[in-house]
Amino acid sequence: MILKMIFRNIFRYKKRTVLTLITMIVGIYLAILGEGLNSGLENQITDIYIKTDTSHYKIYGKDFYLEKDDNDQLEYPIENLEKVEKILKNKDYSKRLLFKGSITDGKEELIAQFIGVESQKENLVFERDKYMVEGSFLDNENSLVVGFEMARLLDLGIGDEVTIIARTASQSINAYSLVITGIIKTGNTLMDSSSIFIDLDFAHIFADTSFINDIAVKTLLTDEEVESLEKLQIDFIPWQEEIKDILKITSIRRKAFAIISMTILVMAGVTIANTMLMAMLERQKEIGIMMANGMNNREILLLFLGEGTFVGSLGSFIGFLFGGITTKYYQNNGIQIAIKSSDLGINIPFSDRLYLYFDLEKSLIIFIVGILFSAVASIYPAIKSIRLDPSEAIKDR
């Protein structure tokens, strides 16, 4: 009987019920969409970093990572290289020489990060060939591959001659004129606007040194291999450590979205409480008659709690359904974005298309929280209803 009365009362005031439903639907929908946006952004940033820059592990010279952004890269050679390669013999890894410099077309000059690599091994780790938009990736010792954004800023194309300048390991200045043989677009705007790939042998000549200072390791390592590497005089850094600052930013974003979502759900809960309170005030006479006919406080309490919880649950389910469908759609198709990280003044790489991510577990939690908010919001009107005096309530006031 209680269930029948719940359904009857809910659809008695259709407009009010629909408005309450809309509030809850919007709250749950935005919460799931916000979570999908955060998860998608975090996954995409992580994916871009691993596939274009950090791989799964990075190996540097001893103590280089303590002040990574301020160090002269050429002052930190990797010691015990033979031992390192022996440990990594069954893994995909790329030996590299990194150093700072600049590139000029004779009119403008841009700061550049030179990356000297062995093309075959670099492709095993990062699949550079896959991201070439023009030309090829380092098919000979004199090859010069520049990032897409750098080429755009300097209006460069295949066959254009440029001058590359850098300080060598002995602190002298070296410069070479080379012809551009390739343009690469990794999707990492930071790399595409500053990176220049050159052959490792040429990099050694350019930087006047014979060592390497960076190794990118693609394959996940065993505990034994990790332990062996940590015993050597090197900085052995997993990708999580490399991008910890970025992950902190996404964590702050997640918390901010969570606060916004909770605020919306609280507002939805207040709307439900207000709706139920209005319903109770309008139905005082009816409640009094039910009390006089033997309906006890527990049944009246269940009636109002049931009405509020049902409306909230229905709204939460619809919001969950539409939120999930929308998030899944943008997970598969992405959202085209025209801005770049450089336009925002931040050092967070993202591609020109943002993909959301539907996390079923977290979305279900949001759905359940919506139901709980509805139930809690119905408590006060329910308690007010059972405190009515039957004789006073029956009077037509």
C-alpha positions in Angstrom: 0.0 0.0 0.0 2.8 2.4 0.9 4.5 1.8 -2.5 1.2 2.5 -4.3 0.7 5.8 -2.4 4.3 6.8 -3.2 3.7 6.5 -6.9 0.4 8.2 -6.7 1.8 11.2 -4.8 4.8 11.6 -7.0 2.7 12.0 -10.1 0.1 14.1 -8.4 2.1 17.2 -9.0 3.7 16.5 -12.3 5.4 19.9 -13.0 6.9 20.0 -9.5 8.2 16.5 -9.9 9.7 17.2 -13.3 11.5 20.3 -12.1 12.9 18.3 -9.2 14.0 15.5 -11.5 15.7 18.0 -13.8 17.7 19.4 -11.0 19.0 16.0 -9.9 19.6 14.9 -13.6 21.7 18.0 -14.3 23.7 17.5 -11.0 24.5 13.9 -11.7 25.1 14.5 -15.4 27.6 17.3 -14.8 29.4 15.3 -12.1 29.9 12.3 -14.4 30.9 14.6 -17.3 33.4 16.4 -15.0 34.9 13.2 -13.8 35.2 12.0 -17.4 36.9 15.2 -18.4 39.4 14.9 -15.5 40.1 11.2 -16.1 40.4 11.8 -19.9 42.8 14.7 -19.4 44.9 12.8 -17.0 45.1 9.7 -19.2 45.8 11.7 -22.3 48.6 13.7 -20.6 50.1 10.5 -19.2 49.8 8.7 -22.6 51.4 11.6 -24.5 54.3 11.8 -22.1 55.0 8.1 -22.2 54.7 7.8 -25.9 56.7 10.9 -26.8 59.0 11.9 -24.0 59.5 9.8 -20.9 58.7 6.3 -22.0 58.3 4.0 -19.0 61.7 4.8 -17.4 64.4 7.4 -17.9 68.1 6.9 -17.0 70.3 10.0 -16.5 73.7 10.8 -15.1 74.1 10.7 -11.3 72.4 13.6 -9.5 71.1 15.2 -12.8 67.5 14.8 -11.7 68.0 16.8 -8.4 67.7 20.1 -10.4 66.7 18.8 -13.8 65.4 22.0 -15.2 68.4 24.1 -14.3 71.2 21.7 -15.1 73.6 21.8 -18.0 72.7 18.4 -19.6 76.3 17.9 -20.9 77.7 17.9 -17.4 76.0 14.7 -16.5 77.2 11.7 -18.5 75.8 8.3 -17.7 78.5 6.2 -16.0 78.7 2.4 -16.1 77.1 2.4 -19.5 78.2 -1.1 -20.3 76.6 -2.4 -17.0 73.4 -0.5 -17.7 73.1 -2.0 -21.2 73.8 -5.5 -19.9 70.9 -5.1 -17.5 68.7 -3.8 -20.3 69.9 -6.3 -23.0 66.4 -7.9 -23.3 64.5 -4.6 -23.3 63.7 -1.9 -25.9 65.7 1.2 -25.0 67.2 4.2 -26.8 70.5 5.8 -26.0 70.4 9.5 -26.5 72.5 12.7 -26.2 70.5 15.7 -25.1 71.7 19.3 -25.0 70.3 22.9 -25.4 70.9 25.2 -28.3 69.1 27.2 -30.9 68.0 27.2 -34.5 67.8 30.1 -36.9 66.7 30.7 -40.5 68.8 33.8 -40.7 65.9 36.0 -39.7 64.5 34.6 -36.5 66.1 32.4 -33.8 64.3 29.9 -31.5 65.6 28.0 -28.4 65.9 24.3 -29.2 66.3 21.0 -27.4 68.6 18.8 -29.4 68.1 15.1 -29.2 70.7 12.9 -30.7 69.5 9.3 -31.2 70.0 6.1 -33.1 66.9 6.1 -35.4 66.2 2.4 -35.2 66.3 2.2 -31.4 64.4 5.5 -31.1 61.7 4.1 -33.2 61.5 0.9 -31.1 60.8 3.1 -28.0 58.8 6.0 -29.4 57.6 5.0 -33.0 58.9 8.4 -34.4 58.2 7.2 -38.0 54.5 7.1 -37.1 54.5 10.8 -36.3 56.3 12.2 -39.4 54.1 14.6 -41.3 56.8 15.4 -44.0 60.0 13.6 -44.9 61.6 10.7 -43.0 63.0 10.2 -39.5 66.8 10.4 -39.6 67.6 8.2 -42.6 71.3 9.4 -42.6 73.9 11.1 -40.4 73.2 14.6 -41.7 69.4 14.3 -41.2 67.6 17.1 -39.4 64.1 16.6 -38.1 62.3 19.5 -36.5 59.1 19.7 -34.5 55.9 20.7 -36.3 55.3 23.9 -34.3 58.9 25.0 -34.6 58.6 24.6 -38.4 55.4 26.6 -38.4 56.8 29.4 -36.3 59.9 29.7 -38.6 57.9 28.9 -41.8 60.2 26.0 -42.6 59.7 23.1 -44.9 61.6 20.1 -46.3 64.8 21.2 -48.1 65.1 24.5 -46.3 68.6 25.3 -44.9 68.9 26.4 -41.3 71.8 27.0 -38.8 71.9 25.1 -35.6 73.9 26.5 -32.7 74.9 25.0 -29.4 77.4 25.1 -26.5 79.7 22.1 -26.5 80.8 20.0 -23.6 84.0 22.0 -23.5 81.9 25.2 -23.2 82.8 26.5 -26.7 80.2 27.5 -29.3 79.5 25.2 -32.3 77.3 25.8 -35.3 76.3 23.9 -38.4 74.2 24.6 -41.5 72.0 21.7 -42.3 69.0 21.0 -44.6 65.7 20.0 -43.0 64.9 16.4 -44.0 61.8 15.8 -41.8 59.0 17.5 -39.8 57.5 15.6 -36.9 54.2 16.1 -35.0 54.1 14.1 -31.9 51.0 15.6 -30.4 53.1 16.8 -27.5 53.1 20.6 -28.1 56.1 21.1 -25.8 58.2 18.8 -28.0 56.8 19.9 -31.3 57.7 23.6 -30.5 61.2 23.0 -29.2 62.7 19.6 -30.2 65.2 18.9 -33.0 66.2 15.3 -33.7 69.7 14.6 -35.1 71.7 11.4 -35.6 73.6 10.3 -32.5 77.0 10.2 -34.2 76.5 13.8 -35.5 75.3 14.8 -32.0 78.6 13.6 -30.6 80.5 15.7 -33.1 78.2 18.7 -32.6 78.5 18.6 -28.8 82.2 17.6 -28.9 81.7 14.6 -26.7 81.5 10.8 -26.8 79.2 10.0 -23.9 75.4 9.8 -23.7 73.3 11.4 -21.0 69.8 10.0 -21.4 68.4 6.5 -21.9 64.6 5.9 -22.6 63.4 2.5 -21.6 60.1 1.3 -23.1 59.5 -2.1 -21.6 58.5 -2.5 -17.9 61.3 -3.9 -15.8 61.3 -6.7 -13.3 62.0 -6.0 -9.6 65.4 -7.6 -10.0 66.3 -5.4 -12.9 65.2 -2.3 -11.1 67.2 -3.3 -8.0 70.3 -3.8 -10.2 70.0 -0.4 -11.9 69.5 1.4 -8.6 72.8 0.1 -7.4 74.7 1.9 -10.2 75.8 5.5 -10.2 72.9 6.8 -12.2 69.5 8.5 -11.8 66.9 5.9 -12.6 63.4 7.6 -12.9 60.0 5.9 -13.6 57.5 7.9 -15.6 55.3 8.6 -12.6 58.2 10.6 -11.0 58.9 12.4 -14.2 55.4 13.9 -14.4 54.6 14.1 -10.7 54.0 17.8 -10.9 51.6 17.4 -13.8 49.7 14.7 -11.9 49.5 17.1 -8.9 47.8 19.7 -11.1 45.3 17.1 -12.5 44.6 16.0 -8.9 43.8 19.6 -7.9 41.6 19.9 -10.9 39.8 16.7 -9.9 39.3 18.0 -6.4 37.9 21.3 -7.7 35.5 19.5 -10.0 34.5 17.3 -7.0 33.7 20.4 -5.0 31.6 21.8 -7.8 29.8 18.5 -8.3 29.0 18.2 -4.6 27.7 21.8 -4.6 25.4 21.0 -7.4 24.2 17.8 -5.7 23.6 19.7 -2.4 21.5 22.2 -4.4 19.6 19.3 -5.9 19.1 17.8 -2.4 17.8 21.2 -1.1 15.4 21.3 -4.1 14.1 17.8 -3.1 13.8 18.9 0.5 11.9 22.0 -0.5 9.6 20.0 -2.8 8.8 17.4 0.0 8.3 20.2 2.5 5.8 21.9 0.3 4.1 18.6 -0.4 3.8 18.0 3.4 2.3 21.4 4.1 -0.2 21.0 1.3 -1.2 17.5 2.5 -1.5 18.2 6.2 -5.2 17.4 6.2 -4.6 14.2 4.3 -1.9 13.2 6.7 -4.1 13.9 9.6 -6.9 11.7 8.1 -4.3 8.9 7.6 -3.2 9.2 11.2 -6.8 9.1 12.4 -7.4 6.0 10.3 -4.6 4.1 12.0 -1.5 4.9 9.9 1.5 5.0 12.3 4.5 7.3 12.3 6.7 4.7 10.8 4.5 4.3 7.8 4.1 8.0 7.3 7.9 8.4 7.6 8.5 5.7 5.0 5.9 7.4 2.7 7.8 10.7 2.6 11.2 9.2 2.6 10.1 6.9 -0.2 8.8 9.8 -2.3 11.9 11.9 -2.0 14.3 8.9 -2.5 12.4 7.7 -5.6 12.5 11.1 -7.3 16.2 11.4 -6.5 16.9 7.9 -7.6 15.1 8.3 -10.9 16.9 11.6 -11.5 20.2 10.1 -10.6 19.6 7.1 -12.9 18.7 9.4 -15.9 21.7 11.6 -15.2 24.0 8.6 -14.9 22.6 7.2 -18.2 23.0 10.4 -20.2 26.3 11.3 -18.5 27.7 7.9 -19.3 26.5 8.1 -23.0 27.9 11.6 -23.5 31.3 10.6 -21.8 31.5 7.4 -23.9 30.8 9.4 -27.1 33.6 11.8 -26.4 35.8 9.0 -25.3 35.6 7.5 -28.8 35.4 10.8 -30.8 37.1 13.4 -28.7 36.6 17.1 -28.6 38.4 19.3 -31.1 40.3 22.1 -29.3 42.0 25.0 -31.0 44.2 26.2 -28.2 47.7 25.0 -27.3 49.4 24.7 -23.9 51.7 27.5 -25.0 48.7 29.8 -25.5 47.7 29.2 -21.9 51.2 29.8 -20.5 51.4 26.3 -19.0 53.8 23.5 -19.5 51.2 20.7 -19.9 51.2 18.8 -23.2 48.0 17.9 -24.8 47.0 17.2 -28.4 44.5 19.1 -30.6 41.8 16.7 -29.6 40.7 16.0 -26.0 39.3 12.6 -25.2 37.1 12.0 -22.1 37.2 8.7 -20.2 34.2 6.9 -18.7 35.2 5.3 -15.4 32.3 3.0 -14.5 33.3 2.6 -10.9 33.6 6.3 -10.2 30.4 7.0 -12.1 28.5 4.4 -10.0 29.8 6.1 -6.9 28.4 9.5 -8.1 25.1 7.7 -8.9 24.9 6.2 -5.4 25.9 9.6 -3.8 23.0 11.1 -5.7 20.5 8.6 -4.2 22.0 9.1 -0.7 21.6 12.9 -1.0 18.0 12.4 -2.0 17.3 10.2 1.0 19.0 12.6 3.4 17.1 15.6 1.9 13.8 13.8 2.5 14.4 13.2 6.2 13.5 16.7 7.5 10.1 16.9 5.7 9.4 13.3 6.8 10.1 14.1 10.4 7.9 17.3 10.2 5.0 15.2 8.9 5.0 12.7 11.8 5.1 15.6 14.3 1.7 16.9 13.1 -1.2 16.7 15.5 -3.9 14.7 13.7 -6.8 16.7 15.1 -5.2 20.0 14.1 -4.1 18.7 10.7 -7.6 17.6 9.8 -9.0 21.1 10.4 -9.3 23.0 7.1 -7.0 26.0 7.6 
